[in-house]
Amino acid sequence: MLEEVATVTAYDSGWVTVEMELKSACNHCASSDNCGTSSVAKAFSIKKQQFSILSEQACEVGDLLKLALPESVIVKAAMLIYITPLIGLFTGALIGQTLGGSVNINPDYSAIVFAAIGSYLAWKVAKKKAVALEKASTPVITAYLGQGISLKRA
């Protein structure tokens, strides 16, 4: 399970709205102080995501919750995003190569065109399936952590 801490922004009859800060994978290695990519990631990485999930107990605004999502969801999403368009690309290229040779068109050109069409169609299919996967995979609350502690003086 992949876990992340979220802050409660609203609570309404069993449904809790939480906000999470999306973190960049960059900026965590030993070279992050001297890396140009890390500097760019620091400048643009502060993004927040809000969503609502079902809660078994009442929460107050400002409470911290530990949310978990199964790794299988991440693996499925990665397969959809990366592998599906590649399969479409190679399938389209193979079809274009075969058709180009049989109708007296340069097989290389038809392979390029059909590869582009195949990858685009596969991307569209993957996008639809990703939306369905997103709706089906809701994080679960694994721990109620209470109110966060602020070190700022009022």
N, C-alpha and C positions, 0 to 999 in steps of 0.2 A: 504494500500500500504506500502510495505517495502522500505525505502529509504536509499541511500548510496551516498556518495560524491566520484567522480572519477576525475582523472586528464587526460587531453587531451595529447596524445603523438604524434598524427598525424591527419591531416585533408586533405581529398582529394575529391573534388567535391561532397559535400553533405554527405560523409561518414566520421565519426569521430572515431578514434581509441582511446580508453580510457584505463586507467590502474587503478585498484582498489587494495587496500591492504586487503587481507582476514584476518579477525579478528577471534580470538578464543572466544568462549562463556565463557570460563574459564577466570579467572583473573579479574572479575568485582564485586566480593562480598567483604564483610567486612573482611573476613578471608584470603584474597589472599596473604597477607604478610607472613603468617605462614603456608601456604598450599604447600605440595610437588607437587601436580598436577599443581598448579598455576606456580610453578617454571619451570616445564617441558614445560608448555604452553608458557611461556615467551621465552624460549630458542628456540622453534621450530615453533613459530606462524607467523613469518614474511614471508608471501607468497604473491605474486602478481599475478593478473589475468588480461590479456589483451583481449579485443574483440572490434569489430567495430559495430557501430549502425548508423542509419540514423539521420542526424541533419537538422533541419529547418533553422538554421542560421550558418554562417561561424564562425569557432573557430580557436584559435591560440594555439600552443603548450604551455602547462602550464596552460591553462584555467581550472577552476573547474566546473564540471557539477553535478547537483543532479539527480540521476537516481532512478527510482521507478519500482518495480515489484509487481504484485498483490499477496496477501497472498494465493490465491487459487492455484497458481503454487507451492508454498512451501508445502501446504497440500497434493496436488497430488503427489509430489515427495516423501514425507514422507510415504504416503500410498504405493507407488510402492516399496520403499526400505525396509520397515518394515513389512507391512501386507501381501503382495503377497507371499513372501517365507514362512511365517507362514501358510497361506492357503494351499500352496503346501505341506508343512510338514504334516499337519493334514490330508489332503486328501490322500496323499501317505500312511500314517500310517493306515488309515481306509481301503484302498484297500489292503494293505499288510496283515492286520489282517484278512480280509474276505477271501482272496485267500489262505493264509497259512492254515486256518482251513479247507478249502474245498479240498486241495490236500495233506493232511497229513504231512505238514511241521509245525514246531513249529511256531504258529502265532506271537509270540513276535519277533522272529528273522526276519520273513518276514515283519513285521510291521516296524522294524528298517531300513531294507534295502529299502523298498518302501518309507519310510518317507524321507530318504536321497535323493533318486532319485526324489521324488516329490518336495522337497525344491530346489534342484539344477535346475530342469526344470522351476519352477516358478521364480527362480532368473534370469535365462536366458531370460525368457519372460519379466520380469520387466526391465531388462537392456535394451532390445530393445525398450520398451515403454518409458523408461527414456530418451533415445537418441532422440526419436521423440518429447517428451515433451520439451526437452531442445531447439530443433530447433524451436518449435512453440512459445516459451515464451521468447520474447525479451524485455529487459527493455526499458522504455521510458524516455526521458529527461523531467524532470518537472521544472528545473530551470537552467539558465545560471548564474553562480556565479562570473564569471570574473577570473582574475589572482589571484593566491594564494599569500599570504604575507610571505616572508621569514625573519626570525629574525637573520639569520647568517650575519656576516659582511664579505664583500668581501676582 
